[in-house]
Amino acid sequence: MTRSHRPITILLVDDDPDDRYLTQEALKEGRLVNAVFEAVDGEDALAFLRREGEHTNAPRPDLVLLDLNMPRKNGCETLAEIKGDPDLQSIPVIVLTTSKADEDIFRSYDLGANSFITKPVGFDSFTQVMRDLSRYWFQIVDLPRRDHV
């Protein structure tokens, strides 16, 4: 549970169903997340965040985990729209990708990413990264309260 003892909500944005499943499992191992919602690409993520279409009742996430390489609207395009939208820009966005390219790291931070994490190869390593991510973002950092947005 967070320092403020409120439920934690994550929006996981990744086009690969296996990666979404592994991320969900790794987050469960951390035992800090109450709800994880999924979006399959950037367009789906923005509809969720803006509560459009089938997402009219979507909760505002505390954190977005965003893959870079996706069809329709990639991670960089999605990140730029989130950070350029006054209603969404305060939501922390963590780029979670297989890329280790310096250009992706620089571009992500230039667009406003709060963190850039390269997915480790093994499940145990990935679980440890998710545990550390959860601890940092939900036990150490103070996040904006959703009822004030």
Phi, psi and omega in degrees: 000152182283171177299329180271359176058043176240158179300149181253133180235130179239141169254116179262118184245108182200134181279345183268114182299327178293319178294321177298316180298312181298320179295316177301314180296318179295321177294322177299323179299328179287340177055031180243349186258131178269325184213131175236123176255152184241144170230142188267351176192180183296322179296317178297319180297315181293324175297319178297309183296327181266001179057051181251157176060231181288356183255025185299334180254018182294140175283157174281121181286154175280337187203145174245128171258117192237122172281154180270317188266097181220155176284173178063291177226113184284178184296320180294318178296319180294314178301316180299319180291319179298310184285345176268358182257115182304333180280343185243341191299339180279351178284122178297136178241122177254119175282123181234105192214167175276348183291140171240009185291130178305320181297324177290321179295309180299314182297318180299314179292322177299328180275355175108012177301143178274335176203158176229120182235127173272127182297125174292157184285311184279149181297319180299318178294319180296319178299318179295320177297316179295322178296314179295318178300313180298316180299312181298307187284337186241354176241333184257311185280143171269119178262154177300141177286134183296332182283358178252016180237000000 
